Amino acid sequence: MRHVILPACASFVLLFGACSNGKATESECAQFAAHFEKLMSGGAGAAEADKTTQLAKDMAKDLQAKCLSEGTSAEVRCALAAESMEALQRCGDPK
């Protein structure tokens, strides 16, 4: 169940581009990808830790690329402030 929800959560983060505060920088997107990876891996139990960590790394690469092409600084700031995957998903909710 976790693996189905997480891609959906991740995709929400960068889907709202209406409120732009300037294009996200490469540094911001790298920070976002690392933060996403940390949040996603943090809740895994011991049995799922390796699979979840690898999935998070794979998804983080794609998110960083999407961030660079479509993300804004405001979206990245919201994502970096998120302390859970649920909070991260709210960054993509329409305002």
RATAPE-V450746 format. One record per pair of residues at least 24 apart in sequence whose C-alpha atoms are under 7 Angstrom apart, sorted by sequence separation. I is the first residue (numbers start at 0). GAP is how many residues later the second one is. D is the distance in Angstrom with one decimal. If there is no record, write none. Layout:
BEGIN
i gap d
I GAP D
I GAP D
END
This chain:
BEGIN
i gap d
35 24 6.6
33 26 6.9
32 27 4.8
32 28 6.9
32 30 6.3
32 31 5.5
29 34 6.1
28 35 5.3
28 38 5.7
28 39 6.3
25 42 6.3
23 43 6.9
24 43 6.7
23 44 6.3
31 44 6.1
34 45 6.4
38 45 6.0
39 45 6.7
38 46 6.2
23 47 5.4
28 47 7.0
31 47 6.6
22 48 6.2
23 48 4.4
27 48 6.6
31 48 6.0
22 49 4.4
23 49 4.4
21 50 5.5
22 50 5.8
20 51 6.0
21 51 5.9
19 52 5.8
20 52 5.8
13 53 6.7
20 53 5.5
19 54 6.7
13 57 5.8
13 61 7.0
12 75 6.6
12 76 5.9
15 76 5.7
11 77 5.9
14 77 6.2
12 78 5.6
13 78 6.2
15 78 6.5
9 79 6.8
12 79 4.2
8 80 5.0
11 80 4.5
END
